[in-house]
Amino acid sequence: MTILATRRALLAATALAAPAFAQGFPTRPIRFICPFPAGGIVDLVMRTHTEELAAELGQPVVIDVRTGAGGLIGSQQLVQAAPDGHTWLMASLGNLVGPMLTPSGFHPVDSIQGISMVSQSVSLLVVRGDQPARTLPEFIATARARPGQLNYLRAGNGTFAHMSMEMIQRAFGFQVTAVDYRGLPPGILDMLAGRLDVAVLSSALVKQHVQDGRMRALAAVGAARSPDFPDVPTLTELGHPEANMDSWYIAIAPRGMPDAVLARVHEAYTKVLLMPTVQQKLRTIGTIPAETLPPPAGVQAILAREHATFERLIRDANIRAS
């Protein structure tokens, strides 16, 4: 069976599973929490399909930006909301890792319910365009010769920009110093201004800067090369598959949603993500539409597996709350 046929079969099965009383949902606008700053990749992913979700559900889907603590503030807002289906959050890695590093009073997986996979993105290890290093081996040689003297953009403790750099440093044996920012956009501006040396950033956020020569891409941080930069090798191709990390975006809600409401939300999400226009918008911002759309239980299993992976990294790298 093809991926498209599988998606259609899943959509039909989900629609049949939703009891009639779920048809009254939603009764008011959906609050869709963005836990990272406006203009960042999470915000861009959300804006590719909120209008379509609103049309499908018959209520506005309103993005509510709640930043801080590497996504933890937004997560707290979500788990404190009523589990009636009217509050969602677009999760990325930081929403899993943040509560592992900072006391939060909730478990990052057990307190939430996965709704739908949305998309993935390939991030890039980039340096400023005026740096002499033109390849990853050249940069590593420089960093090893100057331990701790170069700095990197860390958009909050436990975020993708942080955890991926931890994995890369451990794999390649060098050390750079973190400089913390409240989200990626201000850090990118500082990097362009010459105040940062290196970063791991979504290809969508750096595409123009790399094309303009103000940044240089050294490696793709993911299982595959970036569609935007097919000539940039992956970390696996450079000899270190253990340094790879895939960046994903998953819609989640508070744990405890009624089964019928959860089925209705997942049904709506599946319909919207199958729209060619939405898939094209996801690609335009540099992300890859999810190849498969598992049911909520499958999404929850993915989150649990990712949580276990980064729990090990935090332990092995002795990562602490900042």
N, C-alpha and C positions, 0 to 999 in steps of 0.2 A: 504493500500500500504506500502511495506517495505521501510526503509530508502534508501536502494540501488536503488530500483525501482524509488523512488522519485528523487534521484540524477540523474538517467539516463534520466528521463522525463524532468527534468530541463535542462540538458545538451542539449537534442535534441531541446527543445524550444528555448534556447539561440542561438543555431547554426542557426536555421531558421530565427531568428530575425535580424541577422547581414546582412545588405545590401552588395551587391557584391563589392562596392567600398572600403569596409574595408579590402578586401583581400590584398591590397597593404601594409597594416600595419603589422609589423613595418618596417621602412625604414633604421633604424640604431640600434646599440646596446641599450638595455634597461638599464637605470641607476636605480639601486635598492638601495635606501638609507637605511643604518643601523644606527639608531640614538643613539646606545649604543655601548660600546667598543667591539672589536673583542674578541671572546672567551666567551662572555656572552650568555644568553639564546636566546635573539633575533637573534643574529648572527648565533647561532646553528640552530634555526628554519629556517632561510633563506637558509642555506646551504643544507638543506634536499631536496630542489626541484628546485634550480636555473638551474641546468643542464637540467632537464626535461622541464622546461619552455622554455629554449633556444631552445631545440630540437623541441618543439611544435610550437614556433613562428618563427623559422628560423633565429634568431639573438641572439648574446650573451646577457646574462643577467648578468650584472657586479655589484657586491656588492660594494657600496661606503660608507665607514664608516665615519660618520660625528657626532662626539660625543660632549657632553657638555650641561650644564644647564638642566640636567634631561631629555634629549631628545628634548629640545626646538630648539637647533641648527639644528638638522636634520629636524624638522618640518618646520622651516623657509626656509631651502633649498628646501623643497618640494613645499610649496605654492608659492615660487618665480619662479618655473619652468614653462615652457610652458605646457598647458594642452592638449598635443597632444598624450598622452599615452606612451611616452618614458621615463617617470620618475615616479617611484613608491617609497613607503616607507613601511617598516614593522612596524606597529604601535602596541604599548602596552599601558598600562594605562598612563604612563608618557606623552605620546603625547597628551592625552586629558587634563590632569591636569596641565601640565607645563604652557600653555598659560593662565590658570585661575589665576595663582599665579604671573607670571612675565609679564609685558607689552610686547606684541609681535606684535601688529598691525594686528592680524588676529584672527578669531574665530576658535577654534580647530575642530569644526564639519562643520560649514557653508563654510569653505574655502577648504574643502577636499571632495573627493568622495571615498566611500568604494568600493573596488573591490571584495574581497572575505574573508570570515572567513577562517582561516588556521588551528589553533589548540588551545588548552587550556592546561594549566599545573596546577598541584596542588602544591602549595608552602607549606613549612614547617616552623613552628616556631622552631628554633634550638638554642641551647646554646653550649658553648665549652664543650668538653668531660671531662674536669677536674673540672667542676662545680659540687657541691654536689647535686643540684636539679635534681631529676630523673623523676619528673612528672611536669605537668603544675601547679597544685596547690602548689607544693613545691617552684617552681620558683616565683610564684606570691607572696607567703608569704615572700620570701627573698626580692623581689623588693619593696613590701609595707613597709618592715622594713627599707629599705635603699632608700628612695625616691630621684631620680635623681642621685644616686651614680653609678648605673650600666649604661652601654652605649650600643647603638645598631648601626648597620650598616645602614646608609641612603645613598643610591647611587643616590643622587640628590633630590632636593625638588620636591615633587609631584610624585615620582616614586612609583611603587608597594611596594617596601621595606619600603617606608615612610608611604604611606597612610594606608597600612594594619596594621602597628604598631600603628598608631594613633587610628584606630578602635579597636584594641585589648586592648590598654591602657584604652580607654574610657569604654569598656565593662567590663573589669576585675578590674578597679580601682587601677592602679599602674602607676608609672612614671619612665621612663628611658630617658637618654640623648642621643640625636642624634650625631653621628660623620659622617661627610660627606665625600664621596669618589666620584671620577670621574668614576663611573661604579662599578659593583659588584666584578669583579675578584680581584682588589687590596684590597678591604675590606675583602674578604674571606681570603686572605693571612694574613691580620692583625688579623683576628679572630683566625686562626690556630696558630698564634704566641702568642696568649694570650692577645692581646690589645683590644679586643672587647668581650662583654659578651653574646649578643643575637642578632638574626637577623631573618627576614623572607626571605627565599630564595627558589627558585625553587628546587624541588627534584632532578632534573637533575644535578644541580650544587653542591649539597651536598651529593649525594648518596654515593660516594666512601668514603668521610670523615666520614659519619655516620657509614658506615660499618666498617671502620677502628677504630672507637671509638674516633676520634678526635673531633667529634661533636655529640650532642645528640638531637634527634627529640622529641619534646614535644607535638606537635599538627599539624594536617593538616589544612591549611588555605584555605578552599574551600568547595563546596557543598558535595564532596565525598572524601573518603580516597584515598591516593596516591597508584596507582598500585605498585609502588616500595616499599612502606612501609604500607602494609595492616593492620599491628597491631597498627599503630599510629592513635589515635582517632581524629575526626574532632572537631572543636570548637563548632559545633552544639551539638555533643554528650557530650561535656563537659559543656553544659548548656548555651552557648551564641551564638545562630545562627546569631545574629545581627553583630557579629565580622567577619563573613565569607566574603571573597572576592575571586572571580574567576579570574584567570589570563588568559588573552586571547591574541592572536596574529592575527592581521587583516591587510591584504595588502590594502593600500590606494593609491590614486593618487590626483593630484590637481583638484579642482572643475572646471568644464567647458569642460571636455573631450567630443568629439563628441559621440553621442549615439552608432554609429556603432563601433567605436574604443573601447568604454567601453564594449560593448557586446562581441567583439572579445577577449579582455583581460580576461573577466570573463569566457568565454568559455574555453580558454586555461587553466586558473587556475583550473576550475572544472575538466577538463580531467586529469590534473596532480595530483590533490589531490585524485582522485579516484584510482590512480595506487597503487596496493598493495605494491610495493617497496617503494613508498614515504610514505605511511601510516606506514610501518614498521620502516622507518628511523625516522619519527616523534615520534614513541613510544620508539625507542632506546635512544633518548635524553631525555626521561622522559615527553614528552607531549602527549596529547590525540588528535588524528585527529578530526576535527570538525564533529559532528554527522550529521549536516544538512548544506547545502551550499545554503543559500538564495541568490536571485538575488541582484544586487547592491543596489536597493532601500531598500531591507530588511537589508542589511549590514549597510546602512546609518541610518536606524531606530534604530539598536542596538547601534551604536555609540552615537546617540542623547539620548537614554535612559541612557546609562552609564554616559554621560556628566551630566545629571540632577542629578543622584545619587551622584556623587562626588562634584557637586556644593553645594549640601546640606551638605555634610560632611565638606567641607572647611568652610562653614558658621557656622555650629554648633560647630566645634572644633576650630574656630577662627585661622585657619592655614594661615600663612602669608608667603610672599616671603622671602627667606633667604638672 
